[in-house]
């Protein structure tokens, strides 16, 4: 995924978060507990998806760094040898 795609995805999630936050505030001001809880659940899902995205990027970077790492000197032995 390119850097532009990543920024676009994060921007879209940020926009969604702002809209959902405003709607949650409106539901709270209206005194509707059921709607407030629903909007809070949506906000938690957005935050969770952002967290998972960053964890995925970290794992991908670790894999790329490991793939580019020089070979061990001497090479590691096979298990059981």
N, CA and C of each residue as an Amber inpcrd file, in Angstrom:
protein
   243
   0.8510000  -1.1680000   0.0000000   0.0000000   0.0000000   0.0000000
   0.8950000   1.2270000   0.0000000   0.5960000   2.1420000  -0.8870000
   1.4340000   3.3250000  -0.9950000   1.1320000   4.3170000   0.1230000
   2.0130000   5.2750000   0.2430000   1.8710000   6.2830000   1.2830000
   0.6160000   7.1250000   1.0640000   0.2820000   7.4040000  -0.2070000
  -0.9200000   8.1850000  -0.5130000  -2.1660000   7.4140000  -0.1090000
  -2.1960000   6.0960000  -0.4030000  -3.3340000   5.2770000   0.0010000
  -3.4980000   5.2820000   1.5140000  -2.3790000   5.2110000   2.2240000
  -2.4190000   5.2070000   3.6920000  -2.9880000   6.5250000   4.2120000
  -2.5340000   7.6250000   3.6480000  -3.0310000   8.9350000   4.0900000
  -4.5130000   9.0960000   3.7690000  -4.9210000   8.6080000   2.6170000
  -6.3320000   8.6850000   2.2420000  -7.1940000   7.8820000   3.2140000
  -6.7380000   6.6880000   3.5590000  -7.4840000   5.8450000   4.5000000
  -7.5610000   6.4940000   5.8780000  -6.4450000   7.0280000   6.3610000
  -6.4470000   7.6770000   7.6670000  -7.3080000   8.9400000   7.6480000
  -7.2890000   9.6770000   6.5530000  -8.1210000  10.8640000   6.4300000
  -9.5990000  10.5160000   6.4570000  -9.9610000   9.4490000   5.7590000
 -11.3510000   9.0040000   5.7550000 -11.7870000   8.5630000   7.1500000
 -10.9320000   7.8300000   7.8390000 -11.2630000   7.4110000   9.2110000
 -11.3810000   8.6200000  10.1400000 -10.5250000   9.6170000   9.9510000
 -10.5990000  10.8350000  10.7660000 -11.9060000  11.5730000  10.5130000
 -12.3010000  11.6720000   9.2470000 -13.5650000  12.3310000   8.9130000
 -14.7480000  11.5800000   9.5250000 -14.7160000  10.2660000   9.4110000
 -15.7830000   9.4550000  10.0080000 -15.8330000   9.6550000  11.5150000
 -14.6800000   9.7260000  12.1500000 -14.6210000   9.9100000  13.6000000
 -15.2360000  11.2450000  14.0030000 -14.9390000  12.2820000  13.2450000
 -15.5000000  13.6040000  13.5600000 -17.0250000  13.5770000  13.4300000
 -17.5160000  13.0150000  12.3260000 -18.9660000  12.9550000  12.1090000
 -19.6480000  12.1280000  13.1950000 -19.0880000  10.9650000  13.5030000
 -19.6860000  10.1070000  14.5270000 -19.6110000  10.7810000  15.8940000
 -18.5310000  11.4880000  16.1710000 -18.4200000  12.2150000  17.4380000
 -19.4770000  13.2890000  17.5690000 -19.7310000  14.0130000  16.4910000
 -20.7740000  15.0420000  16.5120000 -22.1390000  14.4010000  16.7280000
 -22.4120000  13.3020000  16.0280000 -23.6950000  12.6220000  16.1920000
 -23.8510000  12.0450000  17.6000000 -22.7480000  11.5430000  18.1630000
 -22.8040000  11.0330000  19.5420000 -23.0960000  12.1690000  20.5130000
 -22.4550000  13.3180000  20.3180000 -22.7210000  14.4760000  21.1720000
 -24.1580000  14.9380000  21.0600000 -24.6990000  14.9020000  19.8610000
 -26.0920000  15.2820000  19.6480000 -27.0320000  14.3130000  20.3760000
 -26.7240000  13.0080000  20.2980000 -27.5610000  12.0050000  20.9790000
 -27.4870000  12.1750000  22.4890000 -26.2980000  12.5100000  22.9990000
 -26.1490000  12.7310000  24.4450000 -26.9430000  13.9640000  24.8710000
 -26.8500000  15.0390000  24.0720000 -27.5820000  16.2670000  24.4030000
 -29.0880000  16.0400000  24.3540000 -29.5130000  15.1400000  23.4650000
 -30.9310000  14.8140000  23.3360000 -31.4130000  13.9350000  24.4840000
 -30.4700000  13.2880000  25.1590000 -30.8220000  12.4260000  26.2840000
 -31.1820000  11.0120000  25.8620000 -30.7540000  10.6080000  24.6910000
 -31.0710000   9.2800000  24.1820000 -29.9170000   8.3280000  24.5120000
 -30.0950000   7.5370000  25.5500000 -29.0290000   6.6410000  26.0050000
 -28.7210000   5.5510000  24.9770000 -29.7360000   5.0190000  24.3220000
 -29.5200000   3.9530000  23.3360000 -28.7090000   4.4230000  22.1510000
 -29.0460000   5.6160000  21.6340000 -28.2840000   6.1650000  20.5140000
 -26.8630000   6.5000000  20.9360000 -26.7070000   7.0420000  22.1240000
 -25.3690000   7.3970000  22.6180000 -24.4790000   6.1620000  22.6900000
 -25.0400000   5.0700000  23.1860000 -24.2610000   3.8360000  23.2850000
 -23.8960000   3.3080000  21.9110000 -24.8070000   3.4190000  20.9530000
 -24.5250000   2.9540000  19.5910000 -23.4160000   3.7720000  18.9480000
 -23.4860000   5.0980000  19.0990000 -22.4330000   5.9380000  18.5210000
 -21.0890000   5.6900000  19.2150000 -21.1300000   5.4460000  20.5160000
 -19.8820000   5.1290000  21.2350000 -19.2720000   3.8270000  20.7220000
 -20.1160000   2.8480000  20.4400000 -19.6150000   1.5790000  19.8960000
 -18.9780000   1.7880000  18.5220000 -19.5750000   2.6420000  17.7120000
 -19.0020000   2.9310000  16.3950000 -17.6590000   3.6430000  16.5530000
 -17.5820000   4.5880000  17.4770000 -16.3040000   5.2690000  17.7280000
 -15.2300000   4.2760000  18.1730000 -15.5960000   3.3440000  19.0460000
 -14.6240000   2.3360000  19.4950000 -14.1830000   1.4590000  18.3270000
 -15.0900000   1.1270000  17.4170000 -14.7270000   0.3180000  16.2540000
 -13.7630000   1.0600000  15.3400000 -13.9730000   2.3640000  15.1640000
 -13.0640000   3.1650000  14.3300000 -11.6800000   3.2170000  14.9600000
 -11.6270000   3.4780000  16.2610000 -10.3330000   3.5290000  16.9540000
  -9.6300000   2.1770000  16.8670000 -10.3790000   1.0930000  17.0190000
  -9.8010000  -0.2440000  16.9410000  -9.2510000  -0.5170000  15.5440000
  -9.9530000  -0.0750000  14.5080000  -9.4580000  -0.3160000  13.1470000
  -8.1780000   0.4690000  12.8880000  -8.0850000   1.6870000  13.4360000
  -6.8540000   2.4710000  13.2920000  -5.7100000   1.7690000  14.0320000
  -5.9850000   1.2740000  15.2360000  -4.9580000   0.5710000  16.0130000
  -4.4690000  -0.6720000  15.2720000  -5.3940000  -1.4450000  14.7180000
  -5.0130000  -2.6460000  13.9690000  -4.2010000  -2.2970000  12.7300000
  -4.5420000  -1.1890000  12.0870000  -3.7980000  -0.7450000  10.8940000
  -2.3450000  -0.4450000  11.2660000  -2.1410000   0.2550000  12.3730000
  -0.7810000   0.5870000  12.7880000  -0.0090000  -0.6620000  13.2130000
  -0.6800000  -1.6070000  13.8730000  -0.0190000  -2.8500000  14.2480000
   0.3870000  -3.6240000  13.0020000  -0.4730000  -3.6270000  12.0060000
  -0.1730000  -4.3220000  10.7500000   1.0260000  -3.6890000  10.0590000
   1.0780000  -2.3660000  10.0370000   2.2240000  -1.6680000   9.4250000
   3.5090000  -2.0050000  10.1660000   3.4390000  -2.0670000  11.4990000
   4.6290000  -2.3790000  12.2860000   5.1230000  -3.7850000  11.9760000
   4.2070000  -4.7420000  11.8960000   4.5870000  -6.1190000  11.5830000
   5.1650000  -6.2150000  10.1770000   4.5700000  -5.4970000   9.2230000
   5.0910000  -5.4930000   7.8570000   6.4980000  -4.9180000   7.8040000
   6.7350000  -3.8360000   8.5420000   8.0780000  -3.2370000   8.5710000
   9.0930000  -4.1740000   9.2210000   8.6710000  -4.8560000  10.2910000
   9.5870000  -5.8010000  10.9450000   9.9480000  -6.9280000   9.9810000
   8.9710000  -7.4260000   9.2270000   9.2350000  -8.4730000   8.2470000
  10.1700000  -8.0010000   7.1530000   9.9780000  -6.7720000   6.6830000
  10.8560000  -6.2300000   5.6460000  12.2730000  -6.0510000   6.1810000
  12.4040000  -5.5750000   7.4190000  13.7380000  -5.4150000   8.0070000
  14.4240000  -6.7680000   8.1780000  13.6720000  -7.7740000   8.5790000
  14.2330000  -9.1070000   8.7470000  14.6650000  -9.6860000   7.4090000
  13.8800000  -9.4510000   6.3680000  14.2280000  -9.9580000   5.0410000
  15.4910000  -9.2950000   4.5060000  15.7360000  -8.0510000   4.8790000
  16.9110000  -7.3210000   4.4010000  18.1190000  -7.4600000   5.3160000
  17.9630000  -8.1650000   6.4170000  19.0630000  -8.3190000   7.3710000
  20.1350000  -9.2540000   6.7980000  21.3820000  -8.9960000   7.1250000
  22.4390000  -9.8970000   6.6540000  22.3300000 -11.2690000   7.3220000
  22.8720000 -12.2500000   6.6600000  22.8410000 -13.6150000   7.2020000
  23.6530000 -13.6790000   8.4890000  23.2520000 -14.5630000   9.4000000
  23.9510000 -14.7320000  10.6720000  25.3050000 -15.3830000  10.4290000
  26.2900000 -14.9970000  11.1870000  27.6360000 -15.5820000  11.0920000
  27.9450000 -16.2590000  12.3980000  28.1520000 -17.5020000  12.5160000
  27.8520000 -18.5510000  11.5460000  26.3470000 -18.7720000  11.4590000
  25.8810000 -19.4110000  10.3810000  24.4390000 -19.6330000  10.2370000
  23.8760000 -20.3990000  11.4280000  22.6430000 -20.1250000  11.7550000
  21.9920000 -20.8060000  12.8670000  21.8310000 -22.2830000  12.5450000
  21.9470000 -23.1330000  13.5700000  21.8030000 -24.5680000  13.3740000
  20.3310000 -24.9340000  13.3270000  20.0540000 -26.0220000  12.6270000
  18.6830000 -26.5480000  12.5810000  18.3230000 -27.0910000  13.9580000
  17.0740000 -27.0180000  14.3380000  16.6670000 -27.5800000  15.6330000
  16.9760000 -29.0780000  15.7030000  17.4520000 -29.5290000  16.8060000
  17.7530000 -30.9530000  16.9970000  19.1700000 -31.3280000  16.5960000
  20.0020000 -30.3900000  16.1670000  21.3910000 -30.7200000  15.7850000
  22.3550000 -30.3600000  16.8960000
